Amino acid sequence: MRNTLAILRAARKWSQADVANQLGVSRQTINAVETGRYDPSLPLAIKIARLFEMRIEEIFILDATDATQNNA
Amino acid sequence: MKRQRTANKNAAIVMTLLFVALLTGNLAISAPDGILDIGDIVWGGLSVAAFGGLLWSLYVSYKQSDERQQLVQLKATSLTFMIVIFGVVIAQILHALAIVSLNITVQIIVIGGILAWISLMKVVERRSN
């Protein structure tokens, strides 16, 4: 799953540590989410959306391959 | 930083208990006489306290971790569990064939299991970063 977290963070001039502190997770977790190596849980995804004042689907984008696997 | 200091303090306590337990264990095993004396009880108590402390440290670490770190710990723990179960089966076979004493193999499995868990944590963490 792709996400625009890095772009949104950079637009606000926040570091990964800043975002991590506000969300109550580690900086490594934010890095893993941004690089697509970890998909956050629903509660964390909602917290992220609220932090950036956007909807979840505007931040996290389901790839075509993810959609195919879900339909299989 | 406070989390790391707590983890370091817990690790120091557990390692000290383990070290003392190992020292007293050597004395107990080197002179087995089939009689339960105060030295055996102290060694047994220290061993139980040391591993109880280890389990407590693992529990505290898990509760203080965020969701991704908890997932890493659970993955490493499940893999270690499979390795330890395999080791126990091998130990049981070796003991049944009177090749190696069960007491020795259990100690090897426990120490190996802890080392495997630490290594697997690092591998799983690296793969998720």
N, CA and C atoms of all chains as a GROMACS GRO file, in nm:
protein
  603
    1MET      N    1   0.085  -0.119   0.000
    1MET     CA    2   0.000   0.000   0.000
    1MET      C    3   0.090   0.125   0.000
    2ARG      N    4   0.057   0.218  -0.088
    2ARG     CA    5   0.136   0.342  -0.093
    2ARG      C    6   0.076   0.446  -0.001
    3ASN      N    7   0.154   0.547   0.032
    3ASN     CA    8   0.100   0.656   0.112
    3ASN      C    9   0.176   0.784   0.082
    4THR      N   10   0.112   0.894   0.118
    4THR     CA   11   0.172   1.026   0.091
    4THR      C   12   0.223   1.088   0.220
    5LEU      N   13   0.252   1.005   0.317
    5LEU     CA   14   0.290   1.055   0.448
    5LEU      C   15   0.416   1.140   0.444
    6ALA      N   16   0.516   1.095   0.369
    6ALA     CA   17   0.642   1.170   0.362
    6ALA      C   18   0.621   1.309   0.303
    7ILE      N   19   0.536   1.314   0.200
    7ILE     CA   20   0.509   1.444   0.134
    7ILE      C   21   0.435   1.537   0.229
    8LEU      N   22   0.334   1.483   0.295
    8LEU     CA   23   0.255   1.564   0.388
    8LEU      C   24   0.342   1.615   0.503
    9ARG      N   25   0.429   1.527   0.549
    9ARG     CA   26   0.518   1.563   0.661
    9ARG      C   27   0.613   1.674   0.621
   10ALA      N   28   0.670   1.658   0.499
   10ALA     CA   29   0.766   1.758   0.450
   10ALA      C   30   0.699   1.894   0.430
   11ALA      N   31   0.574   1.890   0.385
   11ALA     CA   32   0.500   2.016   0.361
   11ALA      C   33   0.484   2.095   0.491
   12ARG      N   34   0.475   2.024   0.600
   12ARG     CA   35   0.459   2.089   0.731
   12ARG      C   36   0.594   2.108   0.803
   13LYS      N   37   0.700   2.070   0.734
   13LYS     CA   38   0.836   2.081   0.789
   13LYS      C   39   0.849   2.006   0.923
   14TRP      N   40   0.785   1.892   0.931
   14TRP     CA   41   0.798   1.807   1.049
   14TRP      C   42   0.899   1.698   1.021
   15SER      N   43   0.973   1.661   1.125
   15SER     CA   44   1.064   1.548   1.113
   15SER      C   45   0.986   1.419   1.144
   16GLN      N   46   1.048   1.306   1.113
   16GLN     CA   47   0.984   1.179   1.145
   16GLN      C   48   0.964   1.167   1.297
   17ALA      N   49   1.062   1.219   1.371
   17ALA     CA   50   1.053   1.215   1.517
   17ALA      C   51   0.935   1.299   1.567
   18ASP      N   52   0.912   1.414   1.503
   18ASP     CA   53   0.799   1.500   1.542
   18ASP      C   54   0.668   1.425   1.525
   19VAL      N   55   0.653   1.362   1.408
   19VAL     CA   56   0.530   1.288   1.381
   19VAL      C   57   0.516   1.170   1.477
   20ALA      N   58   0.628   1.103   1.502
   20ALA     CA   59   0.626   0.987   1.592
   20ALA      C   60   0.583   1.028   1.732
   21ASN      N   61   0.636   1.139   1.781
   21ASN     CA   62   0.600   1.186   1.915
   21ASN      C   63   0.452   1.220   1.924
   22GLN      N   64   0.400   1.282   1.819
   22GLN     CA   65   0.259   1.322   1.821
   22GLN      C   66   0.166   1.201   1.814
   23LEU      N   67   0.213   1.095   1.750
   23LEU     CA   68   0.130   0.975   1.734
   23LEU      C   69   0.155   0.871   1.843
   24GLY      N   70   0.261   0.891   1.922
   24GLY     CA   71   0.291   0.796   2.029
   24GLY      C   72   0.354   0.666   1.980
   25VAL      N   73   0.426   0.674   1.870
   25VAL     CA   74   0.497   0.556   1.818
   25VAL      C   75   0.644   0.591   1.803
   26SER      N   76   0.724   0.493   1.762
   26SER     CA   77   0.868   0.517   1.745
   26SER      C   78   0.896   0.579   1.609
   27ARG      N   79   1.011   0.645   1.598
   27ARG     CA   80   1.050   0.703   1.471
   27ARG      C   81   1.068   0.595   1.366
   28GLN      N   82   1.117   0.478   1.407
   28GLN     CA   83   1.136   0.366   1.313
   28GLN      C   84   1.003   0.322   1.253
   29THR      N   85   0.897   0.331   1.331
   29THR     CA   86   0.765   0.293   1.279
   29THR      C   87   0.720   0.391   1.172
   30ILE      N   88   0.740   0.520   1.195
   30ILE     CA   89   0.703   0.620   1.095
   30ILE      C   90   0.784   0.598   0.967
   31ASN      N   91   0.911   0.569   0.983
   31ASN     CA   92   0.996   0.542   0.867
   31ASN      C   93   0.946   0.420   0.791
   32ALA      N   94   0.909   0.315   0.865
   32ALA     CA   95   0.859   0.192   0.801
   32ALA      C   96   0.728   0.218   0.727
   33VAL      N   97   0.642   0.303   0.783
   33VAL     CA   98   0.515   0.336   0.717
   33VAL      C   99   0.543   0.416   0.589
   34GLU      N  100   0.630   0.515   0.598
   34GLU     CA  101   0.659   0.600   0.483
   34GLU      C  102   0.722   0.521   0.368
   35THR      N  103   0.807   0.426   0.400
   35THR     CA  104   0.875   0.348   0.295
   35THR      C  105   0.792   0.230   0.249
   36GLY      N  106   0.673   0.215   0.303
   36GLY     CA  107   0.584   0.109   0.259
   36GLY      C  108   0.616  -0.028   0.314
   37ARG      N  109   0.707  -0.036   0.409
   37ARG     CA  110   0.744  -0.166   0.465
   37ARG      C  111   0.650  -0.210   0.576
   38TYR      N  112   0.566  -0.117   0.623
   38TYR     CA  113   0.472  -0.152   0.729
   38TYR      C  114   0.341  -0.078   0.704
   39ASP      N  115   0.231  -0.153   0.704
   39ASP     CA  116   0.099  -0.092   0.693
   39ASP      C  117   0.043  -0.071   0.834
   40PRO      N  118   0.009   0.052   0.871
   40PRO     CA  119  -0.038   0.077   1.007
   40PRO      C  120  -0.173   0.011   1.033
   41SER      N  121  -0.200  -0.010   1.161
   41SER     CA  122  -0.330  -0.062   1.199
   41SER      C  123  -0.435   0.047   1.177
   42LEU      N  124  -0.562   0.009   1.184
   42LEU     CA  125  -0.670   0.106   1.161
   42LEU      C  126  -0.666   0.221   1.263
   43PRO      N  127  -0.648   0.192   1.393
   43PRO     CA  128  -0.640   0.302   1.489
   43PRO      C  129  -0.526   0.399   1.459
   44LEU      N  130  -0.410   0.345   1.420
   44LEU     CA  131  -0.297   0.432   1.390
   44LEU      C  132  -0.322   0.510   1.262
   45ALA      N  133  -0.384   0.446   1.163
   45ALA     CA  134  -0.415   0.515   1.038
   45ALA      C  135  -0.513   0.630   1.064
   46ILE      N  136  -0.609   0.608   1.152
   46ILE     CA  137  -0.705   0.715   1.186
   46ILE      C  138  -0.633   0.829   1.258
   47LYS      N  139  -0.541   0.794   1.348
   47LYS     CA  140  -0.463   0.899   1.418
   47LYS      C  141  -0.384   0.981   1.319
   48ILE      N  142  -0.322   0.913   1.221
   48ILE     CA  143  -0.243   0.983   1.119
   48ILE      C  144  -0.332   1.077   1.040
   49ALA      N  145  -0.449   1.028   1.001
   49ALA     CA  146  -0.542   1.111   0.923
   49ALA      C  147  -0.585   1.234   1.004
   50ARG      N  148  -0.613   1.214   1.131
   50ARG     CA  149  -0.655   1.327   1.215
   50ARG      C  150  -0.542   1.426   1.235
   51LEU      N  151  -0.418   1.373   1.246
   51LEU     CA  152  -0.302   1.461   1.265
   51LEU      C  153  -0.286   1.554   1.145
   52PHE      N  154  -0.304   1.500   1.025
   52PHE     CA  155  -0.286   1.580   0.904
   52PHE      C  156  -0.418   1.641   0.855
   53GLU      N  157  -0.525   1.617   0.930
   53GLU     CA  158  -0.656   1.675   0.899
   53GLU      C  159  -0.700   1.638   0.757
   54MET      N  160  -0.684   1.510   0.727
   54MET     CA  161  -0.725   1.458   0.596
   54MET      C  162  -0.798   1.326   0.617
   55ARG      N  163  -0.858   1.274   0.509
   55ARG     CA  164  -0.922   1.145   0.517
   55ARG      C  165  -0.818   1.034   0.497
   56ILE      N  166  -0.849   0.916   0.552
   56ILE     CA  167  -0.753   0.805   0.542
   56ILE      C  168  -0.722   0.774   0.396
   57GLU      N  169  -0.827   0.769   0.312
   57GLU     CA  170  -0.804   0.730   0.172
   57GLU      C  171  -0.729   0.836   0.093
   58GLU      N  172  -0.715   0.955   0.150
   58GLU     CA  173  -0.635   1.057   0.083
   58GLU      C  174  -0.486   1.040   0.117
   59ILE      N  175  -0.459   0.968   0.223
   59ILE     CA  176  -0.320   0.948   0.265
   59ILE      C  177  -0.271   0.809   0.222
   60PHE      N  178  -0.354   0.707   0.238
   60PHE     CA  179  -0.315   0.570   0.206
   60PHE      C  180  -0.388   0.526   0.080
   61ILE      N  181  -0.307   0.479  -0.017
   61ILE     CA  182  -0.362   0.446  -0.150
   61ILE      C  183  -0.342   0.297  -0.174
   62LEU      N  184  -0.454   0.229  -0.201
   62LEU     CA  185  -0.448   0.086  -0.229
   62LEU      C  186  -0.397   0.067  -0.371
   63ASP      N  187  -0.289  -0.013  -0.383
   63ASP     CA  188  -0.234  -0.041  -0.515
   63ASP      C  189  -0.325  -0.136  -0.592
   64ALA      N  190  -0.306  -0.144  -0.722
   64ALA     CA  191  -0.381  -0.240  -0.806
   64ALA      C  192  -0.351  -0.382  -0.763
   65THR      N  193  -0.226  -0.410  -0.726
   65THR     CA  194  -0.189  -0.546  -0.684
   65THR      C  195  -0.254  -0.579  -0.551
   66ASP      N  196  -0.265  -0.481  -0.460
   66ASP     CA  197  -0.332  -0.505  -0.332
   66ASP      C  198  -0.478  -0.540  -0.357
   67ALA      N  199  -0.542  -0.465  -0.450
   67ALA     CA  200  -0.684  -0.488  -0.479
   67ALA      C  201  -0.705  -0.626  -0.538
   68THR      N  202  -0.613  -0.671  -0.626
   68THR     CA  203  -0.623  -0.802  -0.690
   68THR      C  204  -0.611  -0.913  -0.585
   69GLN      N  205  -0.517  -0.897  -0.492
   69GLN     CA  206  -0.498  -0.998  -0.388
   69GLN      C  207  -0.618  -1.006  -0.298
   70ASN      N  208  -0.683  -0.890  -0.271
   70ASN     CA  209  -0.800  -0.889  -0.183
   70ASN      C  210  -0.919  -0.957  -0.249
   71ASN      N  211  -0.928  -0.948  -0.386
   71ASN     CA  212  -1.040  -1.007  -0.456
   71ASN      C  213  -1.019  -1.155  -0.482
   72ALA      N  214  -0.898  -1.202  -0.470
   72ALA     CA  215  -0.867  -1.343  -0.500
   72ALA      C  216  -0.922  -1.438  -0.392
   73MET      N  217   1.419   0.756   2.586
   73MET     CA  218   1.541   0.745   2.668
   73MET      C  219   1.507   0.676   2.802
   74LYS      N  220   1.394   0.716   2.863
   74LYS     CA  221   1.355   0.656   2.990
   74LYS      C  222   1.325   0.507   2.969
   75ARG      N  223   1.263   0.475   2.852
   75ARG     CA  224   1.232   0.336   2.823
   75ARG      C  225   1.360   0.254   2.813
   76GLN      N  226   1.462   0.311   2.748
   76GLN     CA  227   1.589   0.240   2.732
   76GLN      C  228   1.656   0.221   2.868
   77ARG      N  229   1.649   0.324   2.955
   77ARG     CA  230   1.711   0.310   3.088
   77ARG      C  231   1.643   0.200   3.168
   78THR      N  232   1.509   0.194   3.159
   78THR     CA  233   1.436   0.088   3.230
   78THR      C  234   1.476  -0.048   3.177
   79ALA      N  235   1.485  -0.058   3.043
   79ALA     CA  236   1.523  -0.186   2.982
   79ALA      C  237   1.664  -0.225   3.024
   80ASN      N  238   1.756  -0.128   3.028
   80ASN     CA  239   1.894  -0.158   3.069
   80ASN      C  240   1.899  -0.204   3.214
   81LYS      N  241   1.820  -0.139   3.300
   81LYS     CA  242   1.820  -0.175   3.442
   81LYS      C  243   1.766  -0.317   3.460
   82ASN      N  244   1.656  -0.348   3.390
   82ASN     CA  245   1.599  -0.482   3.399
   82ASN      C  246   1.698  -0.586   3.349
   83ALA      N  247   1.763  -0.555   3.236
   83ALA     CA  248   1.860  -0.648   3.179
   83ALA      C  249   1.975  -0.673   3.277
   84ALA      N  250   2.021  -0.567   3.345
   84ALA     CA  251   2.132  -0.582   3.440
   84ALA      C  252   2.091  -0.671   3.557
   85ILE      N  253   1.970  -0.653   3.607
   85ILE     CA  254   1.922  -0.735   3.720
   85ILE      C  255   1.913  -0.881   3.679
   86VAL      N  256   1.853  -0.905   3.561
   86VAL     CA  257   1.836  -1.043   3.513
   86VAL      C  258   1.970  -1.109   3.489
   87MET      N  259   2.063  -1.038   3.427
   87MET     CA  260   2.194  -1.097   3.397
   87MET      C  261   2.269  -1.129   3.526
   88THR      N  262   2.256  -1.042   3.628
   88THR     CA  263   2.322  -1.068   3.756
   88THR      C  264   2.266  -1.194   3.820
   89LEU      N  265   2.132  -1.204   3.821
   89LEU     CA  266   2.068  -1.323   3.878
   89LEU      C  267   2.111  -1.450   3.803
   90LEU      N  268   2.112  -1.440   3.669
   90LEU     CA  269   2.152  -1.555   3.587
   90LEU      C  270   2.296  -1.596   3.617
   91PHE      N  271   2.384  -1.497   3.630
   91PHE     CA  272   2.525  -1.525   3.655
   91PHE      C  273   2.543  -1.595   3.790
   92VAL      N  274   2.475  -1.542   3.893
   92VAL     CA  275   2.486  -1.603   4.026
   92VAL      C  276   2.426  -1.744   4.025
   93ALA      N  277   2.312  -1.758   3.953
   93ALA     CA  278   2.248  -1.890   3.945
   93ALA      C  279   2.342  -1.990   3.878
   94LEU      N  280   2.409  -1.946   3.770
   94LEU     CA  281   2.501  -2.035   3.701
   94LEU      C  282   2.616  -2.076   3.794
   95LEU      N  283   2.669  -1.978   3.870
   95LEU     CA  284   2.780  -2.008   3.961
   95LEU      C  285   2.738  -2.111   4.065
   96THR      N  286   2.625  -2.086   4.131
   96THR     CA  287   2.578  -2.177   4.235
   96THR      C  288   2.537  -2.310   4.173
   97GLY      N  289   2.488  -2.306   4.047
   97GLY     CA  290   2.448  -2.428   3.980
   97GLY      C  291   2.566  -2.521   3.958
   98ASN      N  292   2.679  -2.460   3.923
   98ASN     CA  293   2.800  -2.542   3.904
   98ASN      C  294   2.835  -2.618   4.031
   99LEU      N  295   2.818  -2.550   4.147
   99LEU     CA  296   2.850  -2.615   4.274
   99LEU      C  297   2.750  -2.727   4.303
  100ALA      N  298   2.623  -2.703   4.272
  100ALA     CA  299   2.520  -2.803   4.301
  100ALA      C  300   2.538  -2.926   4.213
  101ILE      N  301   2.565  -2.901   4.082
  101ILE     CA  302   2.574  -3.013   3.988
  101ILE      C  303   2.703  -3.090   4.008
  102SER      N  304   2.811  -3.019   4.045
  102SER     CA  305   2.941  -3.085   4.055
  102SER      C  306   2.944  -3.179   4.175
  103ALA      N  307   2.853  -3.157   4.271
  103ALA     CA  308   2.853  -3.246   4.389
  103ALA      C  309   2.712  -3.299   4.415
  104PRO      N  310   2.654  -3.369   4.315
  104PRO     CA  311   2.518  -3.420   4.336
  104PRO      C  312   2.520  -3.537   4.435
  105ASP      N  313   2.439  -3.525   4.536
  105ASP     CA  314   2.438  -3.630   4.636
  105ASP      C  315   2.298  -3.685   4.662
  106GLY      N  316   2.201  -3.640   4.581
  106GLY     CA  317   2.066  -3.692   4.596
  106GLY      C  318   1.994  -3.638   4.717
  107ILE      N  319   2.059  -3.548   4.792
  107ILE     CA  320   1.996  -3.491   4.912
  107ILE      C  321   1.972  -3.342   4.885
  108LEU      N  322   1.850  -3.298   4.915
  108LEU     CA  323   1.815  -3.159   4.891
  108LEU      C  324   1.865  -3.076   5.008
  109ASP      N  325   1.974  -3.000   4.984
  109ASP     CA  326   2.025  -2.915   5.091
  109ASP      C  327   2.003  -2.768   5.058
  110ILE      N  328   2.051  -2.682   5.146
  110ILE     CA  329   2.025  -2.539   5.131
  110ILE      C  330   2.086  -2.484   5.002
  111GLY      N  331   2.202  -2.539   4.961
  111GLY     CA  332   2.267  -2.493   4.838
  111GLY      C  333   2.181  -2.522   4.716
  112ASP      N  334   2.121  -2.639   4.713
  112ASP     CA  335   2.034  -2.677   4.601
  112ASP      C  336   1.911  -2.586   4.596
  113ILE      N  337   1.857  -2.557   4.714
  113ILE     CA  338   1.737  -2.472   4.721
  113ILE      C  339   1.771  -2.330   4.674
  114VAL      N  340   1.886  -2.280   4.717
  114VAL     CA  341   1.929  -2.145   4.676
  114VAL      C  342   1.948  -2.140   4.526
  115TRP      N  343   2.014  -2.242   4.471
  115TRP     CA  344   2.038  -2.246   4.327
  115TRP      C  345   1.906  -2.252   4.250
  116GLY      N  346   1.816  -2.341   4.297
  116GLY     CA  347   1.686  -2.353   4.231
  116GLY      C  348   1.609  -2.221   4.238
  117GLY      N  349   1.610  -2.159   4.356
  117GLY     CA  350   1.538  -2.033   4.374
  117GLY      C  351   1.595  -1.922   4.287
  118LEU      N  352   1.729  -1.914   4.280
  118LEU     CA  353   1.793  -1.812   4.198
  118LEU      C  354   1.762  -1.832   4.049
  119SER      N  355   1.764  -1.957   4.006
  119SER     CA  356   1.734  -1.986   3.865
  119SER      C  357   1.591  -1.945   3.831
  120VAL      N  358   1.498  -1.982   3.921
  120VAL     CA  359   1.358  -1.945   3.897
  120VAL      C  360   1.343  -1.793   3.898
  121ALA      N  361   1.410  -1.726   3.994
  121ALA     CA  362   1.402  -1.580   4.002
  121ALA      C  363   1.461  -1.515   3.876
  122ALA      N  364   1.574  -1.570   3.829
  122ALA     CA  365   1.639  -1.512   3.711
  122ALA      C  366   1.548  -1.523   3.589
  123PHE      N  367   1.492  -1.640   3.566
  123PHE     CA  368   1.408  -1.655   3.448
  123PHE      C  369   1.273  -1.588   3.464
  124GLY      N  370   1.227  -1.580   3.590
  124GLY     CA  371   1.106  -1.501   3.615
  124GLY      C  372   1.131  -1.354   3.582
  125GLY      N  373   1.248  -1.305   3.621
  125GLY     CA  374   1.285  -1.168   3.589
  125GLY      C  375   1.298  -1.146   3.439
  126LEU      N  376   1.350  -1.245   3.370
  126LEU     CA  377   1.362  -1.236   3.224
  126LEU      C  378   1.224  -1.225   3.159
  127LEU      N  379   1.133  -1.310   3.205
  127LEU     CA  380   0.996  -1.306   3.149
  127LEU      C  381   0.929  -1.173   3.180
  128TRP      N  382   0.953  -1.121   3.301
  128TRP     CA  383   0.895  -0.992   3.339
  128TRP      C  384   0.950  -0.880   3.250
  129SER      N  385   1.082  -0.884   3.225
  129SER     CA  386   1.144  -0.783   3.138
  129SER      C  387   1.084  -0.788   2.998
  130LEU      N  388   1.065  -0.910   2.947
  130LEU     CA  389   1.007  -0.925   2.814
  130LEU      C  390   0.865  -0.870   2.810
  131TYR      N  391   0.789  -0.895   2.917
  131TYR     CA  392   0.651  -0.846   2.924
  131TYR      C  393   0.648  -0.694   2.928
  132VAL      N  394   0.733  -0.634   3.012
  132VAL     CA  395   0.738  -0.488   3.023
  132VAL      C  396   0.780  -0.426   2.889
  133SER      N  397   0.880  -0.488   2.826
  133SER     CA  398   0.926  -0.437   2.697
  133SER      C  399   0.815  -0.442   2.592
  134TYR      N  400   0.739  -0.551   2.593
  134TYR     CA  401   0.629  -0.566   2.497
  134TYR      C  402   0.521  -0.459   2.521
  135LYS      N  403   0.486  -0.437   2.647
  135LYS     CA  404   0.381  -0.341   2.679
  135LYS      C  405   0.422  -0.198   2.643
  136GLN      N  406   0.554  -0.169   2.651
  136GLN     CA  407   0.601  -0.034   2.623
  136GLN      C  408   0.627  -0.010   2.475
  137SER      N  409   0.619  -0.116   2.395
  137SER     CA  410   0.650  -0.102   2.252
  137SER      C  411   0.528  -0.055   2.175
  138ASP      N  412   0.554   0.007   2.057
  138ASP     CA  413   0.441   0.045   1.973
  138ASP      C  414   0.398  -0.076   1.890
  139GLU      N  415   0.296  -0.060   1.805
  139GLU     CA  416   0.235  -0.175   1.738
  139GLU      C  417   0.333  -0.247   1.646
  140ARG      N  418   0.420  -0.172   1.578
  140ARG     CA  419   0.513  -0.239   1.486
  140ARG      C  420   0.618  -0.318   1.564
  141GLN      N  421   0.668  -0.257   1.672
  141GLN     CA  422   0.768  -0.326   1.755
  141GLN      C  423   0.708  -0.450   1.820
  142GLN      N  424   0.580  -0.442   1.860
  142GLN     CA  425   0.514  -0.559   1.918
  142GLN      C  426   0.503  -0.671   1.814
  143LEU      N  427   0.474  -0.632   1.689
  143LEU     CA  428   0.466  -0.732   1.582
  143LEU      C  429   0.601  -0.798   1.561
  144VAL      N  430   0.708  -0.719   1.564
  144VAL     CA  431   0.844  -0.773   1.548
  144VAL      C  432   0.873  -0.873   1.660
  145GLN      N  433   0.838  -0.835   1.785
  145GLN     CA  434   0.863  -0.924   1.899
  145GLN      C  435   0.782  -1.053   1.888
  146LEU      N  436   0.658  -1.041   1.844
  146LEU     CA  437   0.573  -1.161   1.832
  146LEU      C  438   0.625  -1.254   1.724
  147LYS      N  439   0.670  -1.197   1.611
  147LYS     CA  440   0.724  -1.280   1.503
  147LYS      C  441   0.848  -1.354   1.552
  148ALA      N  442   0.939  -1.280   1.618
  148ALA     CA  443   1.062  -1.343   1.669
  148ALA      C  444   1.029  -1.450   1.772
  149THR      N  445   0.932  -1.423   1.858
  149THR     CA  446   0.895  -1.518   1.963
  149THR      C  447   0.836  -1.645   1.902
  150SER      N  448   0.753  -1.632   1.799
  150SER     CA  449   0.691  -1.751   1.739
  150SER      C  450   0.797  -1.836   1.669
  151LEU      N  451   0.893  -1.772   1.602
  151LEU     CA  452   1.000  -1.848   1.536
  151LEU      C  453   1.087  -1.918   1.641
  152THR      N  454   1.118  -1.846   1.749
  152THR     CA  455   1.200  -1.906   1.856
  152THR      C  456   1.127  -2.024   1.920
  153PHE      N  457   0.996  -2.010   1.935
  153PHE     CA  458   0.918  -2.119   1.994
  153PHE      C  459   0.932  -2.247   1.911
  154MET      N  460   0.926  -2.232   1.778
  154MET     CA  461   0.939  -2.350   1.692
  154MET      C  462   1.078  -2.412   1.706
  155ILE      N  463   1.180  -2.326   1.714
  155ILE     CA  464   1.318  -2.375   1.728
  155ILE      C  465   1.334  -2.450   1.860
  156VAL      N  466   1.278  -2.393   1.967
  156VAL     CA  467   1.291  -2.454   2.100
  156VAL      C  468   1.216  -2.588   2.105
  157ILE      N  469   1.097  -2.592   2.046
  157ILE     CA  470   1.021  -2.718   2.043
  157ILE      C  471   1.101  -2.826   1.971
  158PHE      N  472   1.163  -2.789   1.858
  158PHE     CA  473   1.246  -2.884   1.784
  158PHE      C  474   1.362  -2.930   1.871
  159GLY      N  475   1.424  -2.836   1.942
  159GLY     CA  476   1.535  -2.870   2.031
  159GLY      C  477   1.492  -2.966   2.142
  160VAL      N  478   1.374  -2.943   2.198
  160VAL     CA  479   1.323  -3.030   2.305
  160VAL      C  480   1.302  -3.173   2.253
  161VAL      N  481   1.249  -3.183   2.132
  161VAL     CA  482   1.227  -3.316   2.073
  161VAL      C  483   1.361  -3.388   2.056
  162ILE      N  484   1.460  -3.318   2.003
  162ILE     CA  485   1.594  -3.377   1.985
  162ILE      C  486   1.652  -3.417   2.120
  163ALA      N  487   1.636  -3.329   2.221
  163ALA     CA  488   1.690  -3.359   2.355
  163ALA      C  489   1.625  -3.483   2.413
  164GLN      N  490   1.494  -3.495   2.389
  164GLN     CA  491   1.422  -3.611   2.443
  164GLN      C  492   1.471  -3.740   2.377
  165ILE      N  493   1.497  -3.732   2.247
  165ILE     CA  494   1.547  -3.850   2.176
  165ILE      C  495   1.687  -3.886   2.224
  166LEU      N  496   1.773  -3.786   2.238
  166LEU     CA  497   1.909  -3.812   2.285
  166LEU      C  498   1.910  -3.870   2.426
  167HIS      N  499   1.820  -3.820   2.510
  167HIS     CA  500   1.811  -3.871   2.647
  167HIS      C  501   1.759  -4.014   2.647
  168ALA      N  502   1.659  -4.043   2.563
  168ALA     CA  503   1.602  -4.178   2.557
  168ALA      C  504   1.707  -4.279   2.509
  169LEU      N  505   1.796  -4.232   2.421
  169LEU     CA  506   1.903  -4.319   2.371
  169LEU      C  507   2.025  -4.319   2.462
  170ALA      N  508   2.013  -4.246   2.575
  170ALA     CA  509   2.120  -4.237   2.675
  170ALA      C  510   2.250  -4.184   2.614
  171ILE      N  511   2.236  -4.091   2.519
  171ILE     CA  512   2.355  -4.032   2.457
  171ILE      C  513   2.398  -3.908   2.533
  172VAL      N  514   2.300  -3.822   2.565
  172VAL     CA  515   2.330  -3.698   2.638
  172VAL      C  516   2.228  -3.682   2.749
  173SER      N  517   2.274  -3.630   2.865
  173SER     CA  518   2.184  -3.608   2.978
  173SER      C  519   2.084  -3.497   2.945
  174LEU      N  520   1.960  -3.518   2.988
  174LEU     CA  521   1.853  -3.420   2.963
  174LEU      C  522   1.884  -3.287   3.030
  175ASN      N  523   1.947  -3.291   3.148
  175ASN     CA  524   1.980  -3.169   3.221
  175ASN      C  525   2.070  -3.078   3.137
  176ILE      N  526   2.168  -3.137   3.073
  176ILE     CA  527   2.262  -3.058   2.994
  176ILE      C  528   2.194  -3.003   2.869
  177THR      N  529   2.119  -3.086   2.800
  177THR     CA  530   2.055  -3.040   2.676
  177THR      C  531   1.951  -2.932   2.703
  178VAL      N  532   1.881  -2.942   2.816
  178VAL     CA  533   1.782  -2.838   2.848
  178VAL      C  534   1.852  -2.704   2.869
  179GLN      N  535   1.967  -2.706   2.938
  179GLN     CA  536   2.040  -2.581   2.956
  179GLN      C  537   2.085  -2.524   2.822
  180ILE      N  538   2.130  -2.612   2.733
  180ILE     CA  539   2.173  -2.566   2.600
  180ILE      C  540   2.055  -2.506   2.525
  181ILE      N  541   1.939  -2.572   2.534
  181ILE     CA  542   1.820  -2.523   2.464
  181ILE      C  543   1.777  -2.388   2.519
  182VAL      N  544   1.781  -2.372   2.651
  182VAL     CA  545   1.740  -2.244   2.711
  182VAL      C  546   1.832  -2.131   2.666
  183ILE      N  547   1.962  -2.153   2.679
  183ILE     CA  548   2.057  -2.048   2.641
  183ILE      C  549   2.050  -2.023   2.490
  184GLY      N  550   2.045  -2.133   2.413
  184GLY     CA  551   2.034  -2.118   2.267
  184GLY      C  552   1.906  -2.048   2.226
  185GLY      N  553   1.798  -2.078   2.295
  185GLY     CA  554   1.670  -2.016   2.266
  185GLY      C  555   1.674  -1.866   2.288
  186ILE      N  556   1.736  -1.824   2.399
  186ILE     CA  557   1.747  -1.680   2.428
  186ILE      C  558   1.831  -1.611   2.321
  187LEU      N  559   1.944  -1.673   2.285
  187LEU     CA  560   2.030  -1.613   2.182
  187LEU      C  561   1.957  -1.610   2.048
  188ALA      N  562   1.882  -1.718   2.017
  188ALA     CA  563   1.807  -1.721   1.891
  188ALA      C  564   1.703  -1.610   1.888
  189TRP      N  565   1.635  -1.588   2.001
  189TRP     CA  566   1.531  -1.485   2.008
  189TRP      C  567   1.590  -1.347   1.984
  190ILE      N  568   1.706  -1.320   2.048
  190ILE     CA  569   1.772  -1.189   2.030
  190ILE      C  570   1.813  -1.171   1.884
  191SER      N  571   1.869  -1.275   1.824
  191SER     CA  572   1.913  -1.266   1.684
  191SER      C  573   1.794  -1.247   1.590
  192LEU      N  574   1.688  -1.325   1.614
  192LEU     CA  575   1.570  -1.316   1.527
  192LEU      C  576   1.502  -1.180   1.539
  193MET      N  577   1.506  -1.122   1.659
  193MET     CA  578   1.450  -0.987   1.676
  193MET      C  579   1.521  -0.889   1.583
  194LYS      N  580   1.654  -0.898   1.577
  194LYS     CA  581   1.731  -0.806   1.494
  194LYS      C  582   1.703  -0.831   1.346
  195VAL      N  583   1.692  -0.958   1.306
  195VAL     CA  584   1.666  -0.991   1.166
  195VAL      C  585   1.527  -0.940   1.125
  196VAL      N  586   1.428  -0.970   1.206
  196VAL     CA  587   1.290  -0.928   1.174
  196VAL      C  588   1.280  -0.776   1.174
  197GLU      N  589   1.346  -0.710   1.269
  197GLU     CA  590   1.346  -0.565   1.276
  197GLU      C  591   1.407  -0.505   1.149
  198ARG      N  592   1.520  -0.563   1.106
  198ARG     CA  593   1.589  -0.511   0.989
  198ARG      C  594   1.503  -0.528   0.864
  199ARG      N  595   1.431  -0.638   0.856
  199ARG     CA  596   1.350  -0.664   0.738
  199ARG      C  597   1.225  -0.576   0.734
  200SER      N  598   1.187  -0.522   0.851
  200SER     CA  599   1.068  -0.438   0.853
  200SER      C  600   1.102  -0.291   0.846
  201ASN      N  601   1.231  -0.258   0.833
  201ASN     CA  602   1.273  -0.118   0.824
  201ASN      C  603   1.316  -0.081   0.683
   0.00000   0.00000   0.00000
